[in-house]
Amino acid sequence: MYSPPGGGWDTALSGIKFVTKNGDDSGYYGSELSEGATNSSFSIAHPDGQVYGISGSYEENVIFTVGFTGNFRTSDIEGS
């Protein structure tokens, strides 16, 4: 599991936001991944207010093919 700068393992796990392929917000998860959320995207919150946008696929709580897509200020994606 990737751990964002300034945060530890727990910070990374609790800060993952999953979005399904149709764009619906699946909510925040700890170690549990959204069931059936494959080829979706998620973001990891940075303690300083930035978000790392990452895409990938997950199956049975394992993350595959993760790609870094940039980082954005939290305010840029709020409400999206």
mmCIF file of the N, C-alpha and C atoms, coordinates in Angstrom:
data_MODEL
# 
_entry.id   MODEL 
# 
loop_
_atom_site.group_PDB 
_atom_site.id 
_atom_site.type_symbol 
_atom_site.label_atom_id 
_atom_site.label_alt_id 
_atom_site.label_comp_id 
_atom_site.label_asym_id 
_atom_site.label_entity_id 
_atom_site.label_seq_id 
_atom_site.pdbx_PDB_ins_code 
_atom_site.Cartn_x 
_atom_site.Cartn_y 
_atom_site.Cartn_z 
_atom_site.occupancy 
_atom_site.B_iso_or_equiv 
_atom_site.pdbx_formal_charge 
_atom_site.auth_seq_id 
_atom_site.auth_comp_id 
_atom_site.auth_asym_id 
_atom_site.auth_atom_id 
_atom_site.pdbx_PDB_model_num 
ATOM 1   N N  . MET A 1 1  ? 0.850   -1.196 0.000   1.00 0.00 ? 1  MET A N  1 
ATOM 2   C CA . MET A 1 1  ? 0.000   0.000  0.000   1.00 0.00 ? 1  MET A CA 1 
ATOM 3   C C  . MET A 1 1  ? 0.880   1.238  0.000   1.00 0.00 ? 1  MET A C  1 
ATOM 4   N N  . TYR A 1 2  ? 0.583   2.149  -0.886  1.00 0.00 ? 2  TYR A N  1 
ATOM 5   C CA . TYR A 1 2  ? 1.328   3.403  -0.941  1.00 0.00 ? 2  TYR A CA 1 
ATOM 6   C C  . TYR A 1 2  ? 0.951   4.281  0.244   1.00 0.00 ? 2  TYR A C  1 
ATOM 7   N N  . SER A 1 3  ? 1.944   4.873  0.850   1.00 0.00 ? 3  SER A N  1 
ATOM 8   C CA . SER A 1 3  ? 1.716   5.750  1.986   1.00 0.00 ? 3  SER A CA 1 
ATOM 9   C C  . SER A 1 3  ? 2.087   7.178  1.584   1.00 0.00 ? 3  SER A C  1 
ATOM 10  N N  . PRO A 1 4  ? 1.175   8.129  1.662   1.00 0.00 ? 4  PRO A N  1 
ATOM 11  C CA . PRO A 1 4  ? 1.481   9.489  1.242   1.00 0.00 ? 4  PRO A CA 1 
ATOM 12  C C  . PRO A 1 4  ? 2.486   10.157 2.163   1.00 0.00 ? 4  PRO A C  1 
ATOM 13  N N  . PRO A 1 5  ? 3.239   11.136 1.652   1.00 0.00 ? 5  PRO A N  1 
ATOM 14  C CA . PRO A 1 5  ? 4.206   11.846 2.496   1.00 0.00 ? 5  PRO A CA 1 
ATOM 15  C C  . PRO A 1 5  ? 3.512   12.465 3.701   1.00 0.00 ? 5  PRO A C  1 
ATOM 16  N N  . GLY A 1 6  ? 4.122   12.327 4.855   1.00 0.00 ? 6  GLY A N  1 
ATOM 17  C CA . GLY A 1 6  ? 3.553   12.913 6.057   1.00 0.00 ? 6  GLY A CA 1 
ATOM 18  C C  . GLY A 1 6  ? 2.518   12.032 6.722   1.00 0.00 ? 6  GLY A C  1 
ATOM 19  N N  . GLY A 1 7  ? 2.218   10.906 6.111   1.00 0.00 ? 7  GLY A N  1 
ATOM 20  C CA . GLY A 1 7  ? 1.225   10.014 6.687   1.00 0.00 ? 7  GLY A CA 1 
ATOM 21  C C  . GLY A 1 7  ? 1.768   8.606  6.755   1.00 0.00 ? 7  GLY A C  1 
ATOM 22  N N  . GLY A 1 8  ? 1.186   7.813  7.587   1.00 0.00 ? 8  GLY A N  1 
ATOM 23  C CA . GLY A 1 8  ? 1.615   6.426  7.710   1.00 0.00 ? 8  GLY A CA 1 
ATOM 24  C C  . GLY A 1 8  ? 0.641   5.481  7.055   1.00 0.00 ? 8  GLY A C  1 
ATOM 25  N N  . TRP A 1 9  ? 0.813   4.219  7.351   1.00 0.00 ? 9  TRP A N  1 
ATOM 26  C CA . TRP A 1 9  ? -0.038  3.174  6.782   1.00 0.00 ? 9  TRP A CA 1 
ATOM 27  C C  . TRP A 1 9  ? -1.516  3.452  7.048   1.00 0.00 ? 9  TRP A C  1 
ATOM 28  N N  . ASP A 1 10 ? -1.849  3.782  8.297   1.00 0.00 ? 10 ASP A N  1 
ATOM 29  C CA . ASP A 1 10 ? -3.245  4.025  8.656   1.00 0.00 ? 10 ASP A CA 1 
ATOM 30  C C  . ASP A 1 10 ? -3.815  5.226  7.906   1.00 0.00 ? 10 ASP A C  1 
ATOM 31  N N  . THR A 1 11 ? -2.978  6.252  7.737   1.00 0.00 ? 11 THR A N  1 
ATOM 32  C CA . THR A 1 11 ? -3.441  7.442  7.024   1.00 0.00 ? 11 THR A CA 1 
ATOM 33  C C  . THR A 1 11 ? -3.796  7.103  5.590   1.00 0.00 ? 11 THR A C  1 
ATOM 34  N N  . ALA A 1 12 ? -2.966  6.303  4.960   1.00 0.00 ? 12 ALA A N  1 
ATOM 35  C CA . ALA A 1 12 ? -3.218  5.935  3.566   1.00 0.00 ? 12 ALA A CA 1 
ATOM 36  C C  . ALA A 1 12 ? -4.487  5.107  3.447   1.00 0.00 ? 12 ALA A C  1 
ATOM 37  N N  . LEU A 1 13 ? -4.659  4.149  4.338   1.00 0.00 ? 13 LEU A N  1 
ATOM 38  C CA . LEU A 1 13 ? -5.822  3.272  4.256   1.00 0.00 ? 13 LEU A CA 1 
ATOM 39  C C  . LEU A 1 13 ? -7.115  4.034  4.497   1.00 0.00 ? 13 LEU A C  1 
ATOM 40  N N  . SER A 1 14 ? -7.107  4.931  5.461   1.00 0.00 ? 14 SER A N  1 
ATOM 41  C CA . SER A 1 14 ? -8.346  5.620  5.810   1.00 0.00 ? 14 SER A CA 1 
ATOM 42  C C  . SER A 1 14 ? -8.648  6.765  4.855   1.00 0.00 ? 14 SER A C  1 
ATOM 43  N N  . GLY A 1 15 ? -7.680  7.122  4.010   1.00 0.00 ? 15 GLY A N  1 
ATOM 44  C CA . GLY A 1 15 ? -7.880  8.255  3.110   1.00 0.00 ? 15 GLY A CA 1 
ATOM 45  C C  . GLY A 1 15 ? -8.186  7.874  1.684   1.00 0.00 ? 15 GLY A C  1 
ATOM 46  N N  . ILE A 1 16 ? -8.483  6.610  1.426   1.00 0.00 ? 16 ILE A N  1 
ATOM 47  C CA . ILE A 1 16 ? -8.753  6.183  0.059   1.00 0.00 ? 16 ILE A CA 1 
ATOM 48  C C  . ILE A 1 16 ? -10.217 6.437  -0.280  1.00 0.00 ? 16 ILE A C  1 
ATOM 49  N N  . LYS A 1 17 ? -10.433 7.122  -1.370  1.00 0.00 ? 17 LYS A N  1 
ATOM 50  C CA . LYS A 1 17 ? -11.792 7.397  -1.824  1.00 0.00 ? 17 LYS A CA 1 
ATOM 51  C C  . LYS A 1 17 ? -12.003 6.678  -3.153  1.00 0.00 ? 17 LYS A C  1 
ATOM 52  N N  . PHE A 1 18 ? -12.986 5.801  -3.197  1.00 0.00 ? 18 PHE A N  1 
ATOM 53  C CA . PHE A 1 18 ? -13.231 5.019  -4.401  1.00 0.00 ? 18 PHE A CA 1 
ATOM 54  C C  . PHE A 1 18 ? -14.360 5.617  -5.222  1.00 0.00 ? 18 PHE A C  1 
ATOM 55  N N  . VAL A 1 19 ? -14.174 5.609  -6.534  1.00 0.00 ? 19 VAL A N  1 
ATOM 56  C CA . VAL A 1 19 ? -15.200 6.076  -7.448  1.00 0.00 ? 19 VAL A CA 1 
ATOM 57  C C  . VAL A 1 19 ? -15.422 4.985  -8.480  1.00 0.00 ? 19 VAL A C  1 
ATOM 58  N N  . THR A 1 20 ? -16.663 4.615  -8.703  1.00 0.00 ? 20 THR A N  1 
ATOM 59  C CA . THR A 1 20 ? -16.948 3.532  -9.637  1.00 0.00 ? 20 THR A CA 1 
ATOM 60  C C  . THR A 1 20 ? -16.819 4.015  -11.075 1.00 0.00 ? 20 THR A C  1 
ATOM 61  N N  . LYS A 1 21 ? -16.877 3.077  -12.013 1.00 0.00 ? 21 LYS A N  1 
ATOM 62  C CA . LYS A 1 21 ? -16.678 3.404  -13.418 1.00 0.00 ? 21 LYS A CA 1 
ATOM 63  C C  . LYS A 1 21 ? -17.698 4.415  -13.931 1.00 0.00 ? 21 LYS A C  1 
ATOM 64  N N  . ASN A 1 22 ? -18.904 4.405  -13.400 1.00 0.00 ? 22 ASN A N  1 
ATOM 65  C CA . ASN A 1 22 ? -19.913 5.353  -13.868 1.00 0.00 ? 22 ASN A CA 1 
ATOM 66  C C  . ASN A 1 22 ? -19.833 6.694  -13.137 1.00 0.00 ? 22 ASN A C  1 
ATOM 67  N N  . GLY A 1 23 ? -18.825 6.851  -12.294 1.00 0.00 ? 23 GLY A N  1 
ATOM 68  C CA . GLY A 1 23 ? -18.590 8.133  -11.649 1.00 0.00 ? 23 GLY A CA 1 
ATOM 69  C C  . GLY A 1 23 ? -19.240 8.300  -10.298 1.00 0.00 ? 23 GLY A C  1 
ATOM 70  N N  . ASP A 1 24 ? -19.994 7.305  -9.844  1.00 0.00 ? 24 ASP A N  1 
ATOM 71  C CA . ASP A 1 24 ? -20.626 7.407  -8.533  1.00 0.00 ? 24 ASP A CA 1 
ATOM 72  C C  . ASP A 1 24 ? -19.578 7.319  -7.427  1.00 0.00 ? 24 ASP A C  1 
ATOM 73  N N  . ASP A 1 25 ? -19.761 8.127  -6.419  1.00 0.00 ? 25 ASP A N  1 
ATOM 74  C CA . ASP A 1 25 ? -18.857 8.103  -5.271  1.00 0.00 ? 25 ASP A CA 1 
ATOM 75  C C  . ASP A 1 25 ? -19.202 6.894  -4.413  1.00 0.00 ? 25 ASP A C  1 
ATOM 76  N N  . SER A 1 26 ? -18.247 5.991  -4.272  1.00 0.00 ? 26 SER A N  1 
ATOM 77  C CA . SER A 1 26 ? -18.490 4.781  -3.489  1.00 0.00 ? 26 SER A CA 1 
ATOM 78  C C  . SER A 1 26 ? -18.194 4.988  -2.012  1.00 0.00 ? 26 SER A C  1 
ATOM 79  N N  . GLY A 1 27 ? -17.674 6.156  -1.659  1.00 0.00 ? 27 GLY A N  1 
ATOM 80  C CA . GLY A 1 27 ? -17.397 6.432  -0.262  1.00 0.00 ? 27 GLY A CA 1 
ATOM 81  C C  . GLY A 1 27 ? -15.960 6.121  0.106   1.00 0.00 ? 27 GLY A C  1 
ATOM 82  N N  . TYR A 1 28 ? -15.674 6.212  1.372   1.00 0.00 ? 28 TYR A N  1 
ATOM 83  C CA . TYR A 1 28 ? -14.329 5.986  1.872   1.00 0.00 ? 28 TYR A CA 1 
ATOM 84  C C  . TYR A 1 28 ? -14.235 4.611  2.520   1.00 0.00 ? 28 TYR A C  1 
ATOM 85  N N  . TYR A 1 29 ? -13.113 3.962  2.334   1.00 0.00 ? 29 TYR A N  1 
ATOM 86  C CA . TYR A 1 29 ? -12.925 2.623  2.857   1.00 0.00 ? 29 TYR A CA 1 
ATOM 87  C C  . TYR A 1 29 ? -11.607 2.546  3.610   1.00 0.00 ? 29 TYR A C  1 
ATOM 88  N N  . GLY A 1 30 ? -11.545 1.644  4.551   1.00 0.00 ? 30 GLY A N  1 
ATOM 89  C CA . GLY A 1 30 ? -10.283 1.363  5.203   1.00 0.00 ? 30 GLY A CA 1 
ATOM 90  C C  . GLY A 1 30 ? -9.595  0.275  4.418   1.00 0.00 ? 30 GLY A C  1 
ATOM 91  N N  . SER A 1 31 ? -9.460  -0.892 5.012   1.00 0.00 ? 31 SER A N  1 
ATOM 92  C CA . SER A 1 31 ? -8.806  -1.992 4.308   1.00 0.00 ? 31 SER A CA 1 
ATOM 93  C C  . SER A 1 31 ? -9.758  -2.685 3.347   1.00 0.00 ? 31 SER A C  1 
ATOM 94  N N  . GLU A 1 32 ? -11.053 -2.382 3.449   1.00 0.00 ? 32 GLU A N  1 
ATOM 95  C CA . GLU A 1 32 ? -12.017 -3.013 2.557   1.00 0.00 ? 32 GLU A CA 1 
ATOM 96  C C  . GLU A 1 32 ? -12.124 -2.216 1.264   1.00 0.00 ? 32 GLU A C  1 
ATOM 97  N N  . LEU A 1 33 ? -12.185 -2.921 0.152   1.00 0.00 ? 33 LEU A N  1 
ATOM 98  C CA . LEU A 1 33 ? -12.343 -2.267 -1.136  1.00 0.00 ? 33 LEU A CA 1 
ATOM 99  C C  . LEU A 1 33 ? -13.780 -2.413 -1.600  1.00 0.00 ? 33 LEU A C  1 
ATOM 100 N N  . SER A 1 34 ? -14.180 -1.501 -2.453  1.00 0.00 ? 34 SER A N  1 
ATOM 101 C CA . SER A 1 34 ? -15.543 -1.532 -2.962  1.00 0.00 ? 34 SER A CA 1 
ATOM 102 C C  . SER A 1 34 ? -15.757 -2.789 -3.798  1.00 0.00 ? 34 SER A C  1 
ATOM 103 N N  . GLU A 1 35 ? -16.772 -3.534 -3.466  1.00 0.00 ? 35 GLU A N  1 
ATOM 104 C CA . GLU A 1 35 ? -17.021 -4.802 -4.148  1.00 0.00 ? 35 GLU A CA 1 
ATOM 105 C C  . GLU A 1 35 ? -17.353 -4.554 -5.616  1.00 0.00 ? 35 GLU A C  1 
ATOM 106 N N  . GLY A 1 36 ? -16.643 -5.233 -6.482  1.00 0.00 ? 36 GLY A N  1 
ATOM 107 C CA . GLY A 1 36 ? -16.896 -5.118 -7.908  1.00 0.00 ? 36 GLY A CA 1 
ATOM 108 C C  . GLY A 1 36 ? -16.361 -3.850 -8.537  1.00 0.00 ? 36 GLY A C  1 
ATOM 109 N N  . ALA A 1 37 ? -15.585 -3.075 -7.799  1.00 0.00 ? 37 ALA A N  1 
ATOM 110 C CA . ALA A 1 37 ? -15.074 -1.818 -8.350  1.00 0.00 ? 37 ALA A CA 1 
ATOM 111 C C  . ALA A 1 37 ? -13.762 -2.060 -9.084  1.00 0.00 ? 37 ALA A C  1 
ATOM 112 N N  . THR A 1 38 ? -13.864 -2.554 -10.290 1.00 0.00 ? 38 THR A N  1 
ATOM 113 C CA . THR A 1 38 ? -12.663 -2.816 -11.076 1.00 0.00 ? 38 THR A CA 1 
ATOM 114 C C  . THR A 1 38 ? -12.466 -1.711 -12.101 1.00 0.00 ? 38 THR A C  1 
ATOM 115 N N  . ASN A 1 39 ? -11.217 -1.487 -12.470 1.00 0.00 ? 39 ASN A N  1 
ATOM 116 C CA . ASN A 1 39 ? -10.872 -0.434 -13.423 1.00 0.00 ? 39 ASN A CA 1 
ATOM 117 C C  . ASN A 1 39 ? -11.489 0.904  -13.023 1.00 0.00 ? 39 ASN A C  1 
ATOM 118 N N  . SER A 1 40 ? -11.482 1.153  -11.737 1.00 0.00 ? 40 SER A N  1 
ATOM 119 C CA . SER A 1 40 ? -12.035 2.391  -11.219 1.00 0.00 ? 40 SER A CA 1 
ATOM 120 C C  . SER A 1 40 ? -10.891 3.309  -10.807 1.00 0.00 ? 40 SER A C  1 
ATOM 121 N N  . SER A 1 41 ? -11.236 4.416  -10.209 1.00 0.00 ? 41 SER A N  1 
ATOM 122 C CA . SER A 1 41 ? -10.205 5.333  -9.754  1.00 0.00 ? 41 SER A CA 1 
ATOM 123 C C  . SER A 1 41 ? -10.409 5.624  -8.280  1.00 0.00 ? 41 SER A C  1 
ATOM 124 N N  . PHE A 1 42 ? -9.329  6.005  -7.624  1.00 0.00 ? 42 PHE A N  1 
ATOM 125 C CA . PHE A 1 42 ? -9.450  6.410  -6.237  1.00 0.00 ? 42 PHE A CA 1 
ATOM 126 C C  . PHE A 1 42 ? -8.390  7.451  -5.951  1.00 0.00 ? 42 PHE A C  1 
ATOM 127 N N  . SER A 1 43 ? -8.570  8.177  -4.885  1.00 0.00 ? 43 SER A N  1 
ATOM 128 C CA . SER A 1 43 ? -7.608  9.209  -4.529  1.00 0.00 ? 43 SER A CA 1 
ATOM 129 C C  . SER A 1 43 ? -7.164  9.024  -3.094  1.00 0.00 ? 43 SER A C  1 
ATOM 130 N N  . ILE A 1 44 ? -5.924  9.391  -2.823  1.00 0.00 ? 44 ILE A N  1 
ATOM 131 C CA . ILE A 1 44 ? -5.378  9.306  -1.472  1.00 0.00 ? 44 ILE A CA 1 
ATOM 132 C C  . ILE A 1 44 ? -5.151  10.727 -0.966  1.00 0.00 ? 44 ILE A C  1 
ATOM 133 N N  . ALA A 1 45 ? -5.814  11.057 0.117   1.00 0.00 ? 45 ALA A N  1 
ATOM 134 C CA . ALA A 1 45 ? -5.717  12.414 0.655   1.00 0.00 ? 45 ALA A CA 1 
ATOM 135 C C  . ALA A 1 45 ? -4.341  12.660 1.267   1.00 0.00 ? 45 ALA A C  1 
ATOM 136 N N  . HIS A 1 46 ? -3.800  13.833 1.018   1.00 0.00 ? 46 HIS A N  1 
ATOM 137 C CA . HIS A 1 46 ? -2.519  14.235 1.589   1.00 0.00 ? 46 HIS A CA 1 
ATOM 138 C C  . HIS A 1 46 ? -2.804  15.065 2.841   1.00 0.00 ? 46 HIS A C  1 
ATOM 139 N N  . PRO A 1 47 ? -2.026  14.881 3.904   1.00 0.00 ? 47 PRO A N  1 
ATOM 140 C CA . PRO A 1 47 ? -2.262  15.629 5.151   1.00 0.00 ? 47 PRO A CA 1 
ATOM 141 C C  . PRO A 1 47 ? -2.257  17.142 4.956   1.00 0.00 ? 47 PRO A C  1 
ATOM 142 N N  . ASP A 1 48 ? -1.569  17.634 3.925   1.00 0.00 ? 48 ASP A N  1 
ATOM 143 C CA . ASP A 1 48 ? -1.492  19.072 3.688   1.00 0.00 ? 48 ASP A CA 1 
ATOM 144 C C  . ASP A 1 48 ? -2.577  19.560 2.738   1.00 0.00 ? 48 ASP A C  1 
ATOM 145 N N  . GLY A 1 49 ? -3.561  18.729 2.459   1.00 0.00 ? 49 GLY A N  1 
ATOM 146 C CA . GLY A 1 49 ? -4.687  19.173 1.659   1.00 0.00 ? 49 GLY A CA 1 
ATOM 147 C C  . GLY A 1 49 ? -4.605  18.841 0.188   1.00 0.00 ? 49 GLY A C  1 
ATOM 148 N N  . GLN A 1 50 ? -3.603  18.081 -0.221  1.00 0.00 ? 50 GLN A N  1 
ATOM 149 C CA . GLN A 1 50 ? -3.518  17.667 -1.609  1.00 0.00 ? 50 GLN A CA 1 
ATOM 150 C C  . GLN A 1 50 ? -4.040  16.251 -1.754  1.00 0.00 ? 50 GLN A C  1 
ATOM 151 N N  . VAL A 1 51 ? -4.417  15.906 -2.964  1.00 0.00 ? 51 VAL A N  1 
ATOM 152 C CA . VAL A 1 51 ? -4.930  14.576 -3.236  1.00 0.00 ? 51 VAL A CA 1 
ATOM 153 C C  . VAL A 1 51 ? -4.143  13.971 -4.390  1.00 0.00 ? 51 VAL A C  1 
ATOM 154 N N  . TYR A 1 52 ? -3.738  12.737 -4.223  1.00 0.00 ? 52 TYR A N  1 
ATOM 155 C CA . TYR A 1 52 ? -3.047  12.018 -5.280  1.00 0.00 ? 52 TYR A CA 1 
ATOM 156 C C  . TYR A 1 52 ? -4.079  11.239 -6.082  1.00 0.00 ? 52 TYR A C  1 
ATOM 157 N N  . GLY A 1 53 ? -4.220  11.587 -7.360  1.00 0.00 ? 53 GLY A N  1 
ATOM 158 C CA . GLY A 1 53 ? -5.167  10.878 -8.203  1.00 0.00 ? 53 GLY A CA 1 
ATOM 159 C C  . GLY A 1 53 ? -4.517  9.633  -8.777  1.00 0.00 ? 53 GLY A C  1 
ATOM 160 N N  . ILE A 1 54 ? -5.113  8.493  -8.554  1.00 0.00 ? 54 ILE A N  1 
ATOM 161 C CA . ILE A 1 54 ? -4.536  7.224  -8.982  1.00 0.00 ? 54 ILE A CA 1 
ATOM 162 C C  . ILE A 1 54 ? -5.628  6.383  -9.628  1.00 0.00 ? 54 ILE A C  1 
ATOM 163 N N  . SER A 1 55 ? -5.280  5.721  -10.709 1.00 0.00 ? 55 SER A N  1 
ATOM 164 C CA . SER A 1 55 ? -6.235  4.809  -11.324 1.00 0.00 ? 55 SER A CA 1 
ATOM 165 C C  . SER A 1 55 ? -5.693  3.397  -11.242 1.00 0.00 ? 55 SER A C  1 
ATOM 166 N N  . GLY A 1 56 ? -6.577  2.433  -11.251 1.00 0.00 ? 56 GLY A N  1 
ATOM 167 C CA . GLY A 1 56 ? -6.139  1.048  -11.183 1.00 0.00 ? 56 GLY A CA 1 
ATOM 168 C C  . GLY A 1 56 ? -7.324  0.124  -11.120 1.00 0.00 ? 56 GLY A C  1 
ATOM 169 N N  . SER A 1 57 ? -7.048  -1.127 -10.904 1.00 0.00 ? 57 SER A N  1 
ATOM 170 C CA . SER A 1 57 ? -8.128  -2.094 -10.738 1.00 0.00 ? 57 SER A CA 1 
ATOM 171 C C  . SER A 1 57 ? -7.848  -2.894 -9.484  1.00 0.00 ? 57 SER A C  1 
ATOM 172 N N  . TYR A 1 58 ? -8.902  -3.387 -8.865  1.00 0.00 ? 58 TYR A N  1 
ATOM 173 C CA . TYR A 1 58 ? -8.744  -4.136 -7.629  1.00 0.00 ? 58 TYR A CA 1 
ATOM 174 C C  . TYR A 1 58 ? -9.642  -5.353 -7.668  1.00 0.00 ? 58 TYR A C  1 
ATOM 175 N N  . GLU A 1 59 ? -9.121  -6.412 -7.121  1.00 0.00 ? 59 GLU A N  1 
ATOM 176 C CA . GLU A 1 59 ? -9.872  -7.664 -7.091  1.00 0.00 ? 59 GLU A CA 1 
ATOM 177 C C  . GLU A 1 59 ? -9.538  -8.394 -5.804  1.00 0.00 ? 59 GLU A C  1 
ATOM 178 N N  . GLU A 1 60 ? -10.560 -8.729 -5.052  1.00 0.00 ? 60 GLU A N  1 
ATOM 179 C CA . GLU A 1 60 ? -10.389 -9.449 -3.793  1.00 0.00 ? 60 GLU A CA 1 
ATOM 180 C C  . GLU A 1 60 ? -9.374  -8.756 -2.883  1.00 0.00 ? 60 GLU A C  1 
ATOM 181 N N  . ASN A 1 61 ? -9.567  -7.457 -2.714  1.00 0.00 ? 61 ASN A N  1 
ATOM 182 C CA . ASN A 1 61 ? -8.741  -6.634 -1.818  1.00 0.00 ? 61 ASN A CA 1 
ATOM 183 C C  . ASN A 1 61 ? -7.286  -6.521 -2.244  1.00 0.00 ? 61 ASN A C  1 
ATOM 184 N N  . VAL A 1 62 ? -7.002  -6.761 -3.520  1.00 0.00 ? 62 VAL A N  1 
ATOM 185 C CA . VAL A 1 62 ? -5.645  -6.576 -4.035  1.00 0.00 ? 62 VAL A CA 1 
ATOM 186 C C  . VAL A 1 62 ? -5.699  -5.517 -5.130  1.00 0.00 ? 62 VAL A C  1 
ATOM 187 N N  . ILE A 1 63 ? -4.784  -4.568 -5.083  1.00 0.00 ? 63 ILE A N  1 
ATOM 188 C CA . ILE A 1 63 ? -4.756  -3.498 -6.078  1.00 0.00 ? 63 ILE A CA 1 
ATOM 189 C C  . ILE A 1 63 ? -3.779  -3.876 -7.191  1.00 0.00 ? 63 ILE A C  1 
ATOM 190 N N  . PHE A 1 64 ? -4.246  -3.783 -8.428  1.00 0.00 ? 64 PHE A N  1 
ATOM 191 C CA . PHE A 1 64 ? -3.422  -4.100 -9.592  1.00 0.00 ? 64 PHE A CA 1 
ATOM 192 C C  . PHE A 1 64 ? -3.306  -2.876 -10.499 1.00 0.00 ? 64 PHE A C  1 
ATOM 193 N N  . THR A 1 65 ? -2.285  -2.847 -11.302 1.00 0.00 ? 65 THR A N  1 
ATOM 194 C CA . THR A 1 65 ? -2.142  -1.877 -12.388 1.00 0.00 ? 65 THR A CA 1 
ATOM 195 C C  . THR A 1 65 ? -2.427  -0.455 -11.929 1.00 0.00 ? 65 THR A C  1 
ATOM 196 N N  . VAL A 1 66 ? -1.723  -0.030 -10.919 1.00 0.00 ? 66 VAL A N  1 
ATOM 197 C CA . VAL A 1 66 ? -1.949  1.309  -10.389 1.00 0.00 ? 66 VAL A CA 1 
ATOM 198 C C  . VAL A 1 66 ? -1.145  2.315  -11.195 1.00 0.00 ? 66 VAL A C  1 
ATOM 199 N N  . GLY A 1 67 ? -1.792  3.391  -11.611 1.00 0.00 ? 67 GLY A N  1 
ATOM 200 C CA . GLY A 1 67 ? -1.114  4.433  -12.367 1.00 0.00 ? 67 GLY A CA 1 
ATOM 201 C C  . GLY A 1 67 ? -1.292  5.790  -11.722 1.00 0.00 ? 67 GLY A C  1 
ATOM 202 N N  . PHE A 1 68 ? -0.209  6.526  -11.594 1.00 0.00 ? 68 PHE A N  1 
ATOM 203 C CA . PHE A 1 68 ? -0.269  7.860  -10.992 1.00 0.00 ? 68 PHE A CA 1 
ATOM 204 C C  . PHE A 1 68 ? -0.810  8.852  -12.017 1.00 0.00 ? 68 PHE A C  1 
ATOM 205 N N  . THR A 1 69 ? -1.795  9.643  -11.638 1.00 0.00 ? 69 THR A N  1 
ATOM 206 C CA . THR A 1 69 ? -2.415  10.565 -12.584 1.00 0.00 ? 69 THR A CA 1 
ATOM 207 C C  . THR A 1 69 ? -2.252  12.027 -12.193 1.00 0.00 ? 69 THR A C  1 
ATOM 208 N N  . GLY A 1 70 ? -1.470  12.309 -11.189 1.00 0.00 ? 70 GLY A N  1 
ATOM 209 C CA . GLY A 1 70 ? -1.239  13.689 -10.802 1.00 0.00 ? 70 GLY A CA 1 
ATOM 210 C C  . GLY A 1 70 ? -1.781  13.987 -9.418  1.00 0.00 ? 70 GLY A C  1 
ATOM 211 N N  . ASN A 1 71 ? -1.511  15.188 -8.945  1.00 0.00 ? 71 ASN A N  1 
ATOM 212 C CA . ASN A 1 71 ? -2.065  15.576 -7.650  1.00 0.00 ? 71 ASN A CA 1 
ATOM 213 C C  . ASN A 1 71 ? -2.762  16.919 -7.792  1.00 0.00 ? 71 ASN A C  1 
ATOM 214 N N  . PHE A 1 72 ? -3.785  17.110 -6.984  1.00 0.00 ? 72 PHE A N  1 
ATOM 215 C CA . PHE A 1 72 ? -4.632  18.280 -7.096  1.00 0.00 ? 72 PHE A CA 1 
ATOM 216 C C  . PHE A 1 72 ? -4.951  18.799 -5.706  1.00 0.00 ? 72 PHE A C  1 
ATOM 217 N N  . ARG A 1 73 ? -5.228  20.075 -5.630  1.00 0.00 ? 73 ARG A N  1 
ATOM 218 C CA . ARG A 1 73 ? -5.711  20.626 -4.376  1.00 0.00 ? 73 ARG A CA 1 
ATOM 219 C C  . ARG A 1 73 ? -7.091  20.045 -4.090  1.00 0.00 ? 73 ARG A C  1 
ATOM 220 N N  . THR A 1 74 ? -7.348  19.783 -2.833  1.00 0.00 ? 74 THR A N  1 
ATOM 221 C CA . THR A 1 74 ? -8.632  19.205 -2.470  1.00 0.00 ? 74 THR A CA 1 
ATOM 222 C C  . THR A 1 74 ? -9.784  20.073 -2.977  1.00 0.00 ? 74 THR A C  1 
ATOM 223 N N  . SER A 1 75 ? -9.619  21.383 -2.943  1.00 0.00 ? 75 SER A N  1 
ATOM 224 C CA . SER A 1 75 ? -10.697 22.283 -3.360  1.00 0.00 ? 75 SER A CA 1 
ATOM 225 C C  . SER A 1 75 ? -11.032 22.127 -4.836  1.00 0.00 ? 75 SER A C  1 
ATOM 226 N N  . ASP A 1 76 ? -10.085 21.621 -5.626  1.00 0.00 ? 76 ASP A N  1 
ATOM 227 C CA . ASP A 1 76 ? -10.326 21.451 -7.056  1.00 0.00 ? 76 ASP A CA 1 
ATOM 228 C C  . ASP A 1 76 ? -11.296 20.327 -7.352  1.00 0.00 ? 76 ASP A C  1 
ATOM 229 N N  . ILE A 1 77 ? -11.438 19.388 -6.433  1.00 0.00 ? 77 ILE A N  1 
ATOM 230 C CA . ILE A 1 77 ? -12.281 18.231 -6.714  1.00 0.00 ? 77 ILE A CA 1 
ATOM 231 C C  . ILE A 1 77 ? -13.434 18.093 -5.734  1.00 0.00 ? 77 ILE A C  1 
ATOM 232 N N  . GLU A 1 78 ? -13.577 19.027 -4.822  1.00 0.00 ? 78 GLU A N  1 
ATOM 233 C CA . GLU A 1 78 ? -14.676 18.944 -3.865  1.00 0.00 ? 78 GLU A CA 1 
ATOM 234 C C  . GLU A 1 78 ? -16.004 19.019 -4.606  1.00 0.00 ? 78 GLU A C  1 
ATOM 235 N N  . GLY A 1 79 ? -16.916 18.172 -4.206  1.00 0.00 ? 79 GLY A N  1 
ATOM 236 C CA . GLY A 1 79 ? -18.223 18.159 -4.826  1.00 0.00 ? 79 GLY A CA 1 
ATOM 237 C C  . GLY A 1 79 ? -18.276 17.377 -6.119  1.00 0.00 ? 79 GLY A C  1 
ATOM 238 N N  . SER A 1 80 ? -17.157 16.834 -6.534  1.00 0.00 ? 80 SER A N  1 
ATOM 239 C CA . SER A 1 80 ? -17.143 16.069 -7.778  1.00 0.00 ? 80 SER A CA 1 
ATOM 240 C C  . SER A 1 80 ? -17.460 14.618 -7.500  1.00 0.00 ? 80 SER A C  1 
# 
